[in-house]
Amino acid sequence: MAILYIVGTPIGNLGDMTYRAVETLKSVDLVACEDTRRTLKLLSHFGIRAPMISCRAGNEARAAEKVIACLNEGKTAAYASDAGTPAVSDPGAVLVQLAAGAGHEVIPIPGASAFAALVSVCGGRDKSVLFEGFLSPKPGRRRSRLKELLDMETAFVLYESPFRILKVLADLVEFDKGRYICVGREMTKLHEEYLRGSAAEIYMRLAEKNEQIGEFSLFISGNKTD
């Protein structure tokens, strides 16, 4: 039995890379990653040299076979997605399942997560928080799922692109304009920003800008205002 490490990496600021993550990546025989180009920059920054293999959403099952072959030889491997913790709205779950099913040990190396980072500063007082990740890009499915989430009366967290953030916020305003939300943009990066207030207030503040830049995370309270 060999070990597959699931390594959390920074969501923006490289200073958030943990000492244990660096030491783990230095020690393994193979690094599987979502994008070899991005991970190469990360490894180079910390002076790490290791063989890499692409393991992204489109080829995760096939790539997992190569990782497991490495583990079967008694070697160690690590998996890192582009940013944050693997398998949290990122690839990794398939690899974990197959590696564990093959009898290998799968160990987490905790690191940054946009979900945890946003919840820690959102100011919400809900007892439970649901992680939803990305909604469907199709308007009908997006609106239907959003309405379901709002009706659950449980706080939830979404991830959204700069191209659809205003559409999601417009839907929120239509369904419950007074619902408390917190939007995090470019978290841990140079231009990080946090907006807190009602759905209507945040929509207006973002709509006033000519262009939406960066990746967004949204905390939506479970407390209805109607």
Secondary structure, DSSP 8 states (H G I E B T S, - for coil): --EEEEE-B-SS-GGG--HHHHHHHHH-SEEEES-HHHHHHHHHHTT----EEE--TTTHHHHHHHHHHHHHTT--EEEE-SSBSTTSSSS-HHHHHHHHHTT-EEEEE----HHHHHHHHS----S-EEEEEE--SSHHHHHHHHHHHHHTTSEEEEEE-TTTHHHHHHHHHHHHTT-EEEEEESTTSTT-EEEEEEHHHHHHHHHTSS---S-EEEEE-S----
